[in-house]
Amino acid sequence: MTLQQMFYAITISDLGSMNKAAEKLFISQPTLTSAIRELETELNIRIFTRTGRGVIPTSEGEEFLIYARQVYQQYRLLCDKYIDSRNVKRKFGVSTQHYSFAIKAFVETVKQFDTQTYEFAIREEKTIDIINDVSSLKSEIGILYLNDFNRKIIQKMLRDNGLEFHHLITCRGYVYIWKNHPLAKNKSITFAQLADYPCLSFEQGEKGSFYFAEEILSTNEYKRMIKATDRATMLNLMVGLNGYTLCSGIICEELNGGDYIAVPFEADSENPNSSMEIGYILKKQNILSNIGEIYIKELVKYLTPIAEQG
């Protein structure tokens, strides 16, 4: 088994297609197929199976790919530290819940490097996908939040996947709306006052759980609920339908513009305002790359003034 074979398998898994993987790797499909067959024979497992849409890992293949990604990531880190790899594009990826400050820190990080030398990826994803991305080393860093409601479940998932959570900031819940919303001038907003407006929530998929929600009070009953998959759609729904979401209230105007505001959520006995601890997750015992260290510093630099104000 060689590093090249592992890289071939990782590429096929990422693209879900032998043809696309061969094109990206600049080799013929028969050559790629032969390399994977040799690897499967050596390991005595079947790594991929064909479907109508391409190829997907088998259960044995998924387990193999987890280890392969770890080995290949460590190899890349060694190259970063000890080898002049100016002719090879280094990779850095972040998977995050839908936080504009995470994008802002990513932008500031990328500015410090040559994008002709590095291949960067920022992924705004479902909570479970963030955990899977960091576990498989598809992304080096993941950004998500914990609170009293989801903490035990999420932390167990992190432990089961060999991940650890690092604190960034703790904040209270806010009502996130557009500046011309009928409740925009309120000093605070109660759950009862929101009853006539649609609650907006980020979709967590068919296997989603209340524990994976990015918003507080995810188990509440809402008369009107609309789910979205991206921030742009969410912002459009706020304007078009006077929708709202219950979130951290950390707004990056530079990226989102000045048309949106965060109003403190006023709790009551049935609708508590839970504390949201936002942090980043890493693979245990993994050494942060130089880019990863700079990204964390940019996160801290952006969030520290907000924490001091709050």
Secondary structure as UniProt FT lines:
FT   HELIX           3..15
FT   HELIX           18..25
FT   HELIX           29..43
FT   STRAND          48..51
FT   TURN            52..53
FT   STRAND          54..57
FT   HELIX           59..82
FT   TURN            86..87
FT   STRAND          90..96
FT   HELIX           100..110
FT   TURN            111..112
FT   TURN            115..117
FT   STRAND          118..124
FT   HELIX           127..135
FT   TURN            136..137
FT   STRAND          141..146
FT   TURN            148..150
FT   HELIX           151..160
FT   TURN            161..162
FT   STRAND          163..171
FT   STRAND          174..178
FT   TURN            179..180
FT   TURN            182..185
FT   STRAND          189..190
FT   HELIX           192..194
FT   TURN            195..196
FT   STRAND          199..202
FT   TURN            206..207
FT   HELIX           210..212
FT   TURN            218..219
FT   STRAND          225..228
FT   HELIX           231..241
FT   STRAND          244..247
FT   HELIX           253..256
FT   STRAND          260..266
FT   STRAND          276..283
FT   TURN            284..285
FT   HELIX           290..309
//
